[in-house]
Amino acid sequence: MPRVYTRLGEWKLERAAMDRSGLSLGFVPTMGALHAGHRSLLERARAENDRVVLSIFVNPTQFNDPADLKRYPQTLGPDLDLADGVADYALFPSRAEMYPDDYNYRMTEGSLSARMEGAQRPGHFDGVLTVVLKLLNLVRPHRAYFGEKDWQQLLLVQGMVRALFLPVEIVPCPTVRDPDGLALSSRNRGLSESGRALAAAFPRILREPAPAQRAAKALGDAGFGVDYVEDHAGVRLGAVRLEEIRLIDNVRL
């Protein structure tokens, strides 16, 4: 079972001891509600590093909708069970520990973050990049692992690391999907049985060889509320709403 750190001061002492040992460190940042996709990230980190750190922090600054934050699942016990055997340490800090400045200082990107998810969720990527930067500074990993399901987020994190000369390798990991093709997500558990069955059409329609505008119409005709479908650098990204649950995905063109 991972050793849990709720106080960042205690974690810093542990991290300093690792510097003296010369061990390599892999890092998987999460908001909890872990599933097999997160497990795959942890297993990749385990295979490539001497030690693995998992963070579990429901980051309030990336939620533009307070109701979405309130209903986000928090399942620390099962999360630690899922990480057993692959994570050595788990950071579980409070908001006060992570934001002693009350979010007065933040990381902003001025181009890609304004599109797609950023256009639909104003301020979202400021919150994402700020908390990732904080976590990378706290953990100081050799490698950090991010799933490709959040493709726009991955590109922005990679860009931030390059721009700020951060000494960490960002490792992209393939999206893990259910047998019917739906990308694994903690949000899927909020769907009804019929909604879950319909959700499988989302990635299938994204993959169809048609312009993005036609894919958006097909999703709407299938019963989804469509926030966007957009092609970027050889990848089609989409976000839809189903039964008040928001799903995102992307496929290679």
C-alpha positions as CSV (number, residue, x, y, z in Angstrom):
1,M,0.0,0.0,0.0
2,P,1.4,3.5,-0.8
3,R,2.7,5.6,2.1
4,V,0.3,8.5,2.3
5,Y,1.5,12.1,2.9
6,T,-1.1,14.7,3.7
7,R,1.5,17.3,4.9
8,L,3.8,18.7,2.3
9,G,6.5,19.5,4.8
10,E,6.8,15.8,5.6
11,W,6.8,14.9,2.0
12,K,9.7,17.3,1.3
13,L,11.8,15.6,3.9
14,E,11.1,12.2,2.3
15,R,12.0,13.7,-1.1
16,A,15.3,15.1,0.2
17,A,16.2,11.6,1.4
18,M,15.6,10.2,-2.2
19,D,18.0,12.8,-3.6
20,R,20.7,11.3,-1.4
21,S,19.9,7.8,-2.5
22,G,20.1,8.6,-6.2
23,L,16.9,6.7,-7.0
24,S,14.9,7.6,-10.1
25,L,11.3,8.8,-9.5
26,G,8.2,8.5,-11.6
27,F,5.1,10.6,-11.0
28,V,1.4,10.2,-11.8
29,P,-0.8,13.2,-10.9
30,T,-4.5,12.5,-10.6
31,M,-7.7,13.8,-9.1
32,G,-8.6,10.5,-7.6
33,A,-11.6,8.3,-8.6
34,L,-9.0,6.0,-10.1
35,H,-9.7,3.3,-12.7
36,A,-7.8,0.9,-14.9
37,G,-6.5,3.8,-17.0
38,H,-4.8,5.3,-14.0
39,R,-3.5,1.9,-13.1
40,S,-1.8,1.6,-16.5
41,L,0.0,4.9,-15.9
42,L,1.2,3.7,-12.6
43,E,2.4,0.4,-14.1
44,R,4.3,2.3,-16.8
45,A,5.9,4.5,-14.1
46,R,6.7,1.4,-12.0
47,A,8.5,-0.3,-15.0
48,E,10.6,2.8,-15.8
49,N,11.6,4.1,-12.3
50,D,12.9,3.0,-8.9
51,R,10.1,4.7,-7.0
52,V,6.6,5.9,-8.0
53,V,4.6,8.8,-6.6
54,L,0.9,9.2,-7.0
55,S,-0.9,12.4,-6.2
56,I,-4.6,12.6,-5.4
57,F,-5.9,16.1,-5.3
58,V,-9.3,17.3,-6.6
59,N,-8.0,20.6,-7.9
60,P,-10.7,23.3,-7.3
61,T,-9.1,25.9,-9.6
62,Q,-9.7,23.9,-12.8
63,F,-13.5,23.7,-12.3
64,N,-15.4,26.6,-13.8
65,D,-18.7,25.0,-12.6
66,P,-19.0,24.7,-8.8
67,A,-21.7,22.0,-9.2
68,D,-19.3,19.9,-11.2
69,L,-16.7,20.2,-8.5
70,K,-19.2,19.3,-5.8
71,R,-20.3,16.1,-7.5
72,Y,-16.7,15.0,-8.5
73,P,-16.2,11.6,-6.8
74,Q,-13.7,11.3,-3.9
75,T,-12.8,7.7,-3.2
76,L,-9.5,7.7,-1.3
77,G,-9.7,4.2,0.1
78,P,-10.4,2.4,-3.2
79,D,-7.9,4.6,-4.9
80,L,-5.1,3.5,-2.6
81,D,-6.2,-0.1,-3.1
82,L,-5.9,0.3,-6.8
83,A,-2.4,1.8,-6.5
84,D,-1.3,-1.0,-4.2
85,G,1.8,-2.7,-5.6
86,V,2.7,0.0,-8.1
87,A,2.9,3.3,-6.1
88,D,5.3,3.7,-3.3
89,Y,4.0,7.1,-2.1
90,A,0.7,9.0,-2.3
91,L,0.4,12.7,-1.9
92,F,-3.0,13.7,-0.6
93,P,-2.7,17.4,0.3
94,S,-5.5,19.8,1.4
95,R,-6.5,22.9,-0.6
96,A,-4.9,25.1,2.0
97,E,-1.6,23.3,1.6
98,M,-1.6,23.5,-2.2
99,Y,-2.9,27.1,-2.4
100,P,-1.4,29.1,0.5
101,D,-1.6,32.1,-1.7
102,D,-5.3,31.5,-2.3
103,Y,-4.6,31.2,-6.1
104,N,-3.3,34.7,-6.5
105,Y,-0.4,33.4,-8.4
106,R,-1.2,31.2,-11.4
107,M,0.2,29.8,-14.7
108,T,-1.3,31.0,-17.9
109,E,-0.8,30.0,-21.5
110,G,-1.9,32.4,-24.2
111,S,-2.9,30.4,-27.3
112,L,-3.9,26.8,-27.3
113,S,-5.6,27.1,-23.8
114,A,-8.2,29.4,-25.3
115,R,-9.5,26.8,-27.7
116,M,-11.7,23.7,-27.4
117,E,-11.8,22.9,-23.6
118,G,-10.5,26.4,-22.8
119,A,-13.3,28.0,-24.8
120,Q,-16.0,25.9,-23.1
121,R,-14.5,26.1,-19.6
122,P,-12.9,29.6,-19.1
123,G,-10.0,29.5,-16.7
124,H,-9.8,25.7,-16.8
125,F,-6.3,25.4,-18.1
126,D,-5.0,28.1,-15.8
127,G,-6.0,25.8,-13.0
128,V,-4.6,22.7,-14.6
129,L,-1.2,24.2,-15.5
130,T,-0.9,25.9,-12.1
131,V,-1.5,22.8,-10.1
132,V,0.7,20.7,-12.4
133,L,3.5,23.2,-12.0
134,K,3.1,23.1,-8.2
135,L,3.1,19.3,-8.2
136,L,6.2,19.0,-10.4
137,N,8.0,21.4,-8.1
138,L,7.0,19.4,-5.1
139,V,7.7,15.9,-6.4
140,R,10.7,16.8,-8.6
141,P,10.2,13.6,-10.6
142,H,12.5,12.4,-13.4
143,R,9.4,11.4,-15.4
144,A,5.7,12.3,-15.2
145,Y,3.0,10.3,-16.9
146,F,-0.1,11.7,-18.5
147,G,-2.8,9.9,-20.4
148,E,-3.5,10.8,-24.1
149,K,-7.2,11.0,-23.4
150,D,-6.7,14.5,-22.2
151,W,-4.8,15.4,-25.4
152,Q,-5.1,19.2,-25.1
153,Q,-4.0,19.1,-21.5
154,L,-1.0,16.9,-22.5
155,L,0.1,19.4,-25.2
156,L,-0.2,22.3,-22.8
157,V,1.8,20.5,-20.1
158,Q,4.5,19.5,-22.6
159,G,4.7,23.1,-23.7
160,M,4.9,24.5,-20.2
161,V,7.8,22.1,-19.4
162,R,9.7,23.3,-22.5
163,A,8.9,27.0,-21.9
164,L,10.0,27.0,-18.2
165,F,13.0,24.6,-18.7
166,L,11.6,22.1,-16.1
167,P,13.9,19.2,-15.6
168,V,11.3,16.4,-16.1
169,E,10.4,14.1,-19.0
170,I,6.6,14.2,-19.8
171,V,5.7,10.6,-20.9
172,P,2.4,10.3,-22.9
173,C,0.5,7.1,-22.4
174,P,-2.2,5.6,-24.7
175,T,-5.8,6.0,-23.8
176,V,-7.3,2.9,-22.1
177,R,-10.7,2.0,-23.4
178,D,-13.6,-0.4,-22.6
179,P,-14.2,-3.2,-25.1
180,D,-16.9,-1.0,-26.8
181,G,-14.4,1.7,-27.4
182,L,-15.4,4.3,-24.7
183,A,-12.4,5.9,-23.1
184,L,-12.2,5.1,-19.4
185,S,-13.1,8.1,-17.2
186,S,-14.2,8.6,-13.6
187,R,-17.2,10.5,-15.1
188,N,-18.5,7.4,-16.9
189,R,-19.8,6.0,-13.6
190,G,-22.4,8.8,-13.5
191,L,-24.2,7.5,-16.6
192,S,-27.3,5.3,-16.4
193,E,-27.2,1.9,-18.1
194,S,-28.8,3.3,-21.3
195,G,-26.6,6.3,-21.2
196,R,-23.5,4.2,-20.9
197,A,-24.6,2.2,-23.9
198,L,-25.1,5.3,-26.0
199,A,-21.8,6.8,-24.9
200,A,-20.0,4.1,-26.9
201,A,-21.1,5.9,-30.1
202,F,-19.0,9.0,-29.1
203,P,-15.6,7.6,-30.1
204,R,-17.1,5.7,-33.0
205,I,-18.5,8.8,-34.6
206,L,-15.3,10.8,-34.0
207,R,-13.4,8.1,-36.0
208,E,-15.7,8.3,-39.0
209,P,-13.9,9.7,-42.1
210,A,-15.9,12.9,-42.4
211,P,-15.2,16.6,-41.7
212,A,-15.4,17.7,-38.0
213,Q,-18.6,19.7,-38.7
214,R,-20.3,16.6,-40.0
215,A,-19.1,14.5,-37.0
216,A,-20.6,17.2,-34.7
217,K,-23.9,16.9,-36.5
218,A,-23.9,13.1,-36.3
219,L,-23.2,13.3,-32.5
220,G,-26.1,15.7,-32.1
221,D,-28.4,13.4,-34.2
222,A,-27.4,10.5,-32.0
223,G,-28.6,12.3,-28.8
224,F,-25.5,14.0,-27.5
225,G,-25.2,17.6,-26.6
226,V,-22.1,18.7,-28.5
227,D,-19.7,21.3,-27.1
228,Y,-17.2,21.0,-29.9
229,V,-15.5,18.7,-32.4
230,E,-12.3,20.1,-33.7
231,D,-9.3,18.9,-35.6
232,H,-5.8,19.9,-34.4
233,A,-2.4,18.7,-35.6
234,G,-3.7,15.4,-36.9
235,V,-6.0,14.6,-34.0
236,R,-9.8,15.0,-33.7
237,L,-10.9,16.2,-30.3
238,G,-14.5,16.3,-29.1
239,A,-16.5,17.1,-26.0
240,V,-20.2,16.1,-25.5
241,R,-22.8,16.1,-22.8
242,L,-25.0,13.1,-21.9
243,E,-27.3,12.9,-19.0
244,E,-25.6,15.9,-17.5
245,I,-22.2,14.1,-17.7
246,R,-19.5,15.7,-19.8
247,L,-17.3,13.4,-21.8
248,I,-14.2,14.2,-23.8
249,D,-12.2,12.1,-26.2
250,N,-9.8,12.3,-29.1
251,V,-8.8,10.1,-32.0
252,R,-5.9,10.2,-34.5
253,L,-7.0,11.2,-38.0
